[in-house]
Structure formats: structure tokens, C-alpha cells
Amino acid sequence: VAPVSLGPVGAVRAVRAIRGGEVDVVHLHEPLAPGAGYACLVACPQPKIGTFHRAGASTAYRVLGPLARWAAGRLDVRCAVSPEARTTAVDALGGNYEVVGNGVELDRLASVEPWPTDGPTVLFVGRHERRKGLGVLLDAFGRVAEEDAAVTLWVVGHGPETDRLRARAPAGARVRWLGRIDDGELASRLRGAQVFCAPSLGGESFGMVLLEAMAARTAVVASDIPGYAFVAGGHARLVPPGDAGA
């Protein structure tokens, strides 16, 4: 969930800053998100690059229709973070897109001090909503915990399903609900965990958390969905989405 400023003040500020500064290129992420992106497309004279992240059907693209396609035509270069994101953009807007994946700071993640553990530890990071598949992971972890009493699950994040999911797996020695944590602690826990698990059911265009986990030298188990498969590049154990046994 990304906060988007819909009012005109933010859009005016962005345009003024770009037009009044020594700006050579304007790079817009999700350039057709309502707000400043549209204003910059129309009012900024510099060359413009647009990076598209979204995967799956877009209500905004469908409703805006010709306006969205016209606005996209103002971009000098169009990029997408994955083949999945490119397909979404092409279907909605047409045009040509170069796939340029997201990046991470390899040295920072590989060299951070690992968070201490008491035994085998699995890490989940994400918003607690159905699409992220945390419920599937809890089912799977329950089976693993029956066989290995020393295993621990770290759950990072929050969301609309937090209370319901916590009721299924109350906090204890095996499941630790950490809520929101800062980037430093996240990097340390990525290094400390033995396995990072991303059980999303779909709708992921890239999977930044997988990239961060691999950069931290942590084994990855993830759903076999196009966005995750693209990021993993054969370096993760991919399983059918929604299959707790797998």
C-alpha cells in the first residue's frame, strides 16, 4: 500500500521544483498514479522516464482509458521492473518497455551482523492480507513445528488480517509477531534467519523482499508465481501458491 498525494498542492510543488532546478531527466515511478505523476508528464519539459511496477489488472488504467494512453505517450523511455509488469503495462497502454529490475545494496545486506537465533528460524516479511499468503505459511509452519520443537517463525509486518492470524498462532516461543521494524533490524533478521519464506498467492510484479533475502545469503522458499520466479532466477525453492504441504 503506497501513500499517494491526490491534492493539487503536491503536484504544483513537484512541477515547480523540477522546472526551477537544474534537472536533466525526470524519472517517474508508476507515472500514471493519480497526483504529481500526471502533472509532471504534462508540465515538465525535460526528458521523462517511466518505470512501471504494477502487475495484474488495473482499475485506474481501465477507467482512465484514452487519457492514460495519452499520458504514457509523453514518456521518452518506458521501463518495467519485470516481464509480469511489462505485460500489464502493454495490455493497458501499448508501447515498448525495457525490463530493468529493482536493485539492492549488496554489501550492506551481506555484511550486516546476523540477528541471534536459538535454532532453525523462518522469516516472513509483508503486509498481513490474503494476497501475501501468511495464512498458508502458518499452516505449513504448524506441520514443521510438530516435527522440530526448536524451529521459530519471525513474522514482520502488519495489516487488516493481523488480529485474525495472530488468534490462529498466538505469540510464543515458536511464533514471534514483530510488527513493523526498521530497515536496520530487517537486514539483521534477514541475515540471521535460515529461511526466508514468501508465500504470496499472486499479484506480485517483482518481489523485492526475495532479492534482499538472497543478498543477505538466506535461503528462499517462495510461491511459484511469475514475479517471484523472475527475481529468483533459479536460486530459490518455488512451490505451488496456496499449497501449505509443499
PyMOL commands that set and color helices and strands:
alter all, ss='L'
color gray80, all
select helices_A, chain A and resi 8-20+36-43+59-64+66-72+83-93+106-111+130-132+134-147+162-168+183-192+208-215+226-232
alter helices_A, ss='H'
color red, helices_A
select strands_A, chain A and resi 26-29+48-52+77-80+98-99+121-125+152-156+175-179+195-198+219-223+237-239
alter strands_A, ss='S'
color yellow, strands_A
deselect
rebuild
show_as cartoon
